[in-house]
Amino acid sequence: MSAVNDTKLPPAVFLLTGIPGLEDVHVWISIPFCLMYVTSILGNSFILFIIKADPSLHEPMYIFLSMLAITDLGLSISTMPTTLGILLFNFREISHDACFAQLFFIHSLMYTESSVLLCMAFDRFVAISKPLRYDSILTPPRIVKMGLVCLLRGVALIFPLPILLTQYRYCQANILSHSYCLNQEVMTLACSDIRANIIYGFFITISSVGLDFLLILLSYVMILKTVLSIASHAERLKALDTCVSHICVVLLSYMPGIGLSVIYRFVKSSSPLLQNVLGKVSWLIPPLMNPIVYSVKTKNIRARIIRVFVK
């Protein structure tokens, strides 16, 4: 009987982490985080409202932008409850099932956003390289199908990961280094053989996000080739100006995530604080900055926003 009582069962929860070393000031740190989450949610909601309310914005470029805003809203809402729960109330516990569900939504939305960014690059390529065929290529039914493919692709690629995680046995160590669950971290807490998760995770990262990034680069090489063939210098600048917002958003979306993935997989001795900061940047900054970038750099969006506030 004593042997049974002395047996240590693996914990049924994971413990999330706020910002290491700054636990005493978590309440104060929560203020800028609250402001960033509110700004992100309001900004993306406002973009959706502007596009829906103005018939002149019912064009492929702005429909894709609304898809991006929806995925950004999803990402903000997926990470907000646990992040603010830790910073405001020191509520660190999360059950295994809730953790697996959270990482499913976070990663599937990230992969969906990557697909949407590729669609937006294709939109800019068609608009600049084949302007006369733009409306016939990007028809409303085709845009809807592209949006559904983006969503289904993200869900289908990530769906096996939480299933794999539920099959593992977890060790006594149950502390995660972020304020939300990520697959690449949760799997390292398992005492089981996680090679299938590592191989599959690496495969879908390279074959989806990596491929999307390469195709986006290829799109811009072809766009640049088309722009350089334009005789007028003013027309060249005008064509390139329509791409600036998308380029900024691509950099904001891909660079932090690539850095975090490399650190987890190849840098074994990286500091927990660095991982924590990069993790928060990866999931918080793109949803926050995307509506700001498009509001500032896109003429039609900017003009519509000014009209709303001038009234």
N, C-alpha and C positions, 0 to 999 in steps of 0.2 A: 504493500500500500504506500509505503514511504517512497519507494522507487517511482511510483506513478506521480506522487505529489512533487517530487524533485525534478520531474521531466519538464523542461522549458519548451512550451509551445511557441511557434513563431507568432509574432504579433499580427493581429487581424487588421491593423491600420498602418498607414505610412504617416510619418511626421514631416510636414512641409517646413521650409525655412524662409524667413524674411530676408534681411540683409545681415550677413554674418558680422559680428563685432559691433553692430549698431542697435542691438535689441533695446537698449534703454531709451532710445529716441525714435522708436518705431511710430509712436503716435504723431510726432512732428513730421516724420517722413511721409506719413499717410496723407498729409495735406496736399503736397504736389502730385502724389499719385491719384488722389481723388480728382484734382483739377484736370489731370491728363486724361483720365477715363471719361469724365464728363465732357471735356472738349472733344474727345474722339467720337463719343456717341452722338453728341449734338451736331458735330461737324459732318459726319457721314449721313446722319438723318436729314440734315439741311440740304446736302447735295442731292439726296433722293427726292426731297420735296421740290427743289428747284427744277430738276429734270422732269418730274411728273407734271408740274404745273405749267411749264412752258412748252407748247407744241413745237416751237422752232428747235427745241433740243431733243426731239424724238428722232435722232439720227444714230447710225451705228456707233460712232465714237462715244456718244453720251450714254447709250444703252450699255455698252461695255463698262463705262465708268460707273454706272449704277450697280452693275454686277460686282465691281470691285468694292464699292461702298458697302454692299450687303455682306460680303465676306469679311470686310474690316469690322463691321458691327458684330458679326459672329465671333471673331477673334477677341475683341474687347470684352464681350459678355462672357466668353468661355474662361478667361483668366481673372476677371474682376472679382468674383465672389471670394475665392481663396486668398488672393493677394491682399485685398482690403480686410478680410477676416483675420489674417495674421497681423497686419500692421495696426489695426484698430483694437482688436480683442485678444490677440495672441492665441487665436484658435488654429492650432497646427494640425490636428488630426484629420485624416481623410481615409475613409474605408477603401479597401482594394477595389471594389466594384465602382465606387464613385471616381476613384483615380483613373481606372481604365476608361471609364466613360469620358472623363475630361480630356485625357490625352487623345482619345479617338476624335473628339470634336476639334481640338486644337490642330492636330496633324492633318485631318481631312480638309479643314478650312485652309490650311497653309498650302496644300497641294492644289486645292481648287483655285486659290488666288494665283498660284503660279500659272495655271492653265489660262485664267482670265488675262493675265499680263501677256501671255503669248498671243491670245486673240486680239488684244489691243495693238500689239506690234504688227500683226497681220493687217489689221484695219488701217494703220498708218502706211504700211507698204502699198496696199491697194489704192489708198487715197492719193498717194504721191506718184506711184509708178503707173497706175492704170485709172486715172481720174474719170475718163469717159465711161468706164465699165463699173464704176464704184457702186452705183445704186443697183445694178443688175447682179453683181456678185454678192454683196452683203444685203440681201433682202431680209425683211422682218422674220419670216419663217426660218430662214437659215441661221439668223442670229439667235433665235430661241433654241434651235437645235444645238448650236455651239455652246450656249449657256448650260443646257442640260448635260451635254457631254462633259463639260468642265466639272459639274457637280458630281455626276456619277463616277467619273474617273477618280476624283479625290476620295469618295466614299469607298469605292471598290478596292483601291490600292491600300487603304489604311485598315479596312475591316479585319483582315487576318491578324493584325498586331495585337489588339486586346484579347483575341481568342488565344493566341499563343501565350500571352502573359498570364491568362487564367489557368493555364496548364502547369505553370511552374510552382515549385515550392520555395518559399521565401525564408531567408535567414533571420537571425535575431536583429541584425542591423536593418533598420527601417527608416532611416533619416534621408530625405531627399534634399538636395541643395538649392531648390527653387521653391517659389510660392505657388507652384502649380505642377502638374505631372507631365513629364515628357518621356516618350518611349525609351530613348537612348539612355536615360538615367534609371528608370524603373527596372529595366531588364538587368542592370548590373547588381541589383539587390537580390536576385534569385540565386538559390543554391543549386539549381538544376543546370543542365547543359543548355546554353542560350545561343548556340551556334546558328540554329535555324533563324532566330530573330535577327541576329547580326547580319547574316547573309541576305535575308529578305529585305531588311531595312536598308542595307547598302545598295541592293539591287534597285529598289523603287526610288531611292534618292537619285541615283545616277540616271536611271531610265526615264524618270519623269521630270523632277526639278532640274537636274543637270541637262537633260535633253531640251527642256523648255528654254533654259538660259542660252544654250548654243543656238537654238532656232531664232531666239530674239536677236542675238548677235548677228546671225546670218541675215535676218530681215533688215537690220540697220546697215549692214554692208551693202545690200542691194539698194536700200533707200539712198545711201550716200552716193552710190554709183549713178543713180537716176538724177539726183540733185546736181552733181558735178557736170552732167550733160546739159543742164539748163543754161542758156546763154546769159540771161539777165541776172546780175548779182543780187538785186533786190528780190527777185523771185526765189533765188536760192535760199536767202535768209528767211523768207516767208515760209517756205516749205519746211526748213529745218526747225523753225520756231514752233510748228505744230507738234513736234516730237519731243520738245524739251521736258514737258510735264511727265510724259511717259518714261523717259530716260531716268529722271530723278526718282520716280516711284520704283522703277526696276532696281536701281542701286539701293534704295532704302529697304526694299523687300528681300533682296538676295544676299547682300554682303554680311549683315549680322548673323543670319542663319547659317551661311557657309562657314563663317568663323567659328560659331558655336559647335557645329558638327565636326569640324576638324579638331577642335580642342578635345571633345569627348572621345574621339576615336583614336587620335594619334599622340596627344600630349598628356601623358599619364600623371605628370607632376604639376599640372596647372593649379593655380590657387582657387579655392572655393569662391572667393570674392569676385575674381575675374569671371568665372563661370556664371555666377549669379547675376552680375551686371550685364554681361553679354546676353544672357537669357531674357532679362527684362527688356533690353533694347530690341531683341529680335521680335518680341511679340507686342510690345507697347508702342514703339516709335512709328512703324509703318501705318497702323490705323490712325494714329494721331496726325501724322504729317501728310498723308495722301490727300485728304480734303483741303488742307491748307495749300499744298502745292498746286492742285488743280484750280482752286479758287483764285490764286494769285497769277498763275501763268496762262490760264485758258480765258481768252477774251470774252467769249459768249457767257461763260459761267460768271465771270467777274462782273460783266455788265448787268446780268440778271440779278445778282446779289445786290448791286448798287441800287437798282430800281426798287427792290423789295424794301430796303432801308430808307430810301429817299421818300417813299410814300408814307 
